[in-house]
Amino acid sequence: MNRNQTVTGRNAIKLGTADKVTMGVIYFLLGVAVFITLYPLIFVFSASVSDPYAVYGGKVWLFPKGLQWRGYTEVFSSHWVFVGYRNSLIYLVLGTALNLFVTFTGSYALSRKDIYLRGLLTGIIVFTMWFNGGMIPTFLLVKGLGLVDSFWAMIVIGAVNAYNFIICRSFIQNSIPEELQEAGRIDGCNDFALCARIVLPLSGPIIAVLTLYYGLEHWNGYFNAMLYLNRRELQPLQIFLREILLQDQTIDLSMDLESLQEIELIKRVMKYSLIIIASLPMLILYPFLQRFFSKGVMIGAIKG
């Protein structure tokens, strides 16, 4: 009987001609989508390690031409690149930690059904997703708090994202049984112990999702730095990248080049090199957190 079931199972997975054609078309379309998605990154990396004359002449399409590391050498010869990288990492770590602490603790509080005015507070938070004070009133507020040209302007401002807050609240409310929390209360846990010892260990998926969301926001953010940071030693890496990409300015480099044409060629390769350098931390972080996405986001977003 087991042998017949095995044979039946093997026959069941056989595909007909139409099914094979359909699967072939699906795989082809997926391959095209993957290539379209990856090609810009592949091209930027190839251009960053290619001969500047080959890049300028449009000879680099997919693979590097005339392999060399001149762009990276010139980028890392600048003191400001290391300053920007250091600042971005500091803003990333401290800012994301503050975001997670405020978002998670607030979400846990509003997930409790015994919280007074729970619905009103949630509504106020949701209201800020569509309406806010605007750029100028926000700047005046930040200036009044003394945070302009301060390290804390990049960490404290935007400590909570309303969308992430709602996802986290829904995750805790729908995924962690109230009976489990009641059992903790019977064992003598107070609210802080319940949050730290019961709710937090069971919230790994949503914590991973929020870490990536907030981390990307901090790492790629440059607008707040443009508004609130005037001192160059406090500016993140994205400001220097913006200067090179949009304003066609280079960082203060001591380059001994023979001609202005060669300088222009090196500047073009430096653009691609700095893009790779700026993207590398998120490219490394994403594979470790990607497996939590489906569970964290879907459970947090299906129910209100």
QUIUR-V523893 format. One record per residue. N is the residue number from 1. RES is the residue in one letter. NEAR is the number of other C-alpha atoms within 8 Angstrom. Layout:
# QUIUR-V523893
n={N & N}
res={RES & RES}
near={NEAR & NEAR}
This chain:
# QUIUR-V523893
n={1 & 2 & 3 & 4 & 5 & 6 & 7 & 8 & 9 & 10 & 11 & 12 & 13 & 14 & 15 & 16 & 17 & 18 & 19 & 20 & 21 & 22 & 23 & 24 & 25 & 26 & 27 & 28 & 29 & 30 & 31 & 32 & 33 & 34 & 35 & 36 & 37 & 38 & 39 & 40 & 41 & 42 & 43 & 44 & 45 & 46 & 47 & 48 & 49 & 50 & 51 & 52 & 53 & 54 & 55 & 56 & 57 & 58 & 59 & 60 & 61 & 62 & 63 & 64 & 65 & 66 & 67 & 68 & 69 & 70 & 71 & 72 & 73 & 74 & 75 & 76 & 77 & 78 & 79 & 80 & 81 & 82 & 83 & 84 & 85 & 86 & 87 & 88 & 89 & 90 & 91 & 92 & 93 & 94 & 95 & 96 & 97 & 98 & 99 & 100 & 101 & 102 & 103 & 104 & 105 & 106 & 107 & 108 & 109 & 110 & 111 & 112 & 113 & 114 & 115 & 116 & 117 & 118 & 119 & 120 & 121 & 122 & 123 & 124 & 125 & 126 & 127 & 128 & 129 & 130 & 131 & 132 & 133 & 134 & 135 & 136 & 137 & 138 & 139 & 140 & 141 & 142 & 143 & 144 & 145 & 146 & 147 & 148 & 149 & 150 & 151 & 152 & 153 & 154 & 155 & 156 & 157 & 158 & 159 & 160 & 161 & 162 & 163 & 164 & 165 & 166 & 167 & 168 & 169 & 170 & 171 & 172 & 173 & 174 & 175 & 176 & 177 & 178 & 179 & 180 & 181 & 182 & 183 & 184 & 185 & 186 & 187 & 188 & 189 & 190 & 191 & 192 & 193 & 194 & 195 & 196 & 197 & 198 & 199 & 200 & 201 & 202 & 203 & 204 & 205 & 206 & 207 & 208 & 209 & 210 & 211 & 212 & 213 & 214 & 215 & 216 & 217 & 218 & 219 & 220 & 221 & 222 & 223 & 224 & 225 & 226 & 227 & 228 & 229 & 230 & 231 & 232 & 233 & 234 & 235 & 236 & 237 & 238 & 239 & 240 & 241 & 242 & 243 & 244 & 245 & 246 & 247 & 248 & 249 & 250 & 251 & 252 & 253 & 254 & 255 & 256 & 257 & 258 & 259 & 260 & 261 & 262 & 263 & 264 & 265 & 266 & 267 & 268 & 269 & 270 & 271 & 272 & 273 & 274 & 275 & 276 & 277 & 278 & 279 & 280 & 281 & 282 & 283 & 284 & 285 & 286 & 287 & 288 & 289 & 290 & 291 & 292 & 293 & 294 & 295 & 296 & 297 & 298 & 299 & 300 & 301 & 302 & 303 & 304}
res={M & N & R & N & Q & T & V & T & G & R & N & A & I & K & L & G & T & A & D & K & V & T & M & G & V & I & Y & F & L & L & G & V & A & V & F & I & T & L & Y & P & L & I & F & V & F & S & A & S & V & S & D & P & Y & A & V & Y & G & G & K & V & W & L & F & P & K & G & L & Q & W & R & G & Y & T & E & V & F & S & S & H & W & V & F & V & G & Y & R & N & S & L & I & Y & L & V & L & G & T & A & L & N & L & F & V & T & F & T & G & S & Y & A & L & S & R & K & D & I & Y & L & R & G & L & L & T & G & I & I & V & F & T & M & W & F & N & G & G & M & I & P & T & F & L & L & V & K & G & L & G & L & V & D & S & F & W & A & M & I & V & I & G & A & V & N & A & Y & N & F & I & I & C & R & S & F & I & Q & N & S & I & P & E & E & L & Q & E & A & G & R & I & D & G & C & N & D & F & A & L & C & A & R & I & V & L & P & L & S & G & P & I & I & A & V & L & T & L & Y & Y & G & L & E & H & W & N & G & Y & F & N & A & M & L & Y & L & N & R & R & E & L & Q & P & L & Q & I & F & L & R & E & I & L & L & Q & D & Q & T & I & D & L & S & M & D & L & E & S & L & Q & E & I & E & L & I & K & R & V & M & K & Y & S & L & I & I & I & A & S & L & P & M & L & I & L & Y & P & F & L & Q & R & F & F & S & K & G & V & M & I & G & A & I & K & G}
near={4 & 5 & 6 & 7 & 8 & 8 & 8 & 8 & 8 & 8 & 7 & 6 & 6 & 6 & 7 & 6 & 6 & 7 & 8 & 9 & 8 & 8 & 8 & 8 & 8 & 8 & 8 & 8 & 8 & 8 & 8 & 8 & 8 & 8 & 8 & 8 & 7 & 8 & 9 & 8 & 7 & 10 & 12 & 12 & 11 & 13 & 13 & 15 & 14 & 16 & 11 & 10 & 7 & 12 & 12 & 9 & 6 & 7 & 8 & 13 & 6 & 8 & 8 & 10 & 10 & 7 & 8 & 7 & 9 & 9 & 14 & 11 & 8 & 11 & 11 & 9 & 7 & 11 & 7 & 9 & 11 & 9 & 12 & 16 & 10 & 9 & 12 & 12 & 9 & 9 & 13 & 11 & 9 & 9 & 14 & 13 & 8 & 11 & 11 & 11 & 8 & 10 & 13 & 11 & 9 & 9 & 13 & 11 & 8 & 12 & 10 & 8 & 6 & 4 & 8 & 4 & 6 & 9 & 6 & 7 & 9 & 9 & 8 & 8 & 9 & 11 & 8 & 9 & 9 & 6 & 6 & 6 & 7 & 6 & 6 & 7 & 8 & 9 & 10 & 8 & 8 & 11 & 9 & 7 & 6 & 7 & 12 & 9 & 10 & 10 & 8 & 8 & 14 & 10 & 12 & 9 & 7 & 6 & 10 & 9 & 8 & 10 & 8 & 10 & 13 & 11 & 11 & 13 & 14 & 14 & 15 & 14 & 10 & 10 & 7 & 10 & 8 & 6 & 6 & 8 & 10 & 8 & 8 & 11 & 10 & 7 & 6 & 6 & 10 & 7 & 6 & 7 & 9 & 13 & 11 & 9 & 8 & 11 & 11 & 9 & 8 & 7 & 10 & 8 & 10 & 15 & 10 & 12 & 13 & 10 & 10 & 11 & 8 & 10 & 11 & 10 & 8 & 12 & 11 & 7 & 10 & 9 & 6 & 10 & 12 & 9 & 7 & 12 & 14 & 8 & 7 & 6 & 7 & 13 & 12 & 14 & 13 & 12 & 12 & 11 & 11 & 9 & 11 & 12 & 9 & 6 & 7 & 7 & 7 & 8 & 8 & 6 & 8 & 4 & 5 & 4 & 7 & 5 & 6 & 7 & 6 & 9 & 9 & 8 & 11 & 11 & 10 & 10 & 16 & 13 & 12 & 13 & 15 & 11 & 10 & 11 & 7 & 9 & 8 & 8 & 7 & 8 & 8 & 8 & 9 & 9 & 8 & 7 & 11 & 7 & 7 & 11 & 13 & 8 & 9 & 14 & 11 & 9 & 13 & 16 & 10 & 6 & 7 & 4}
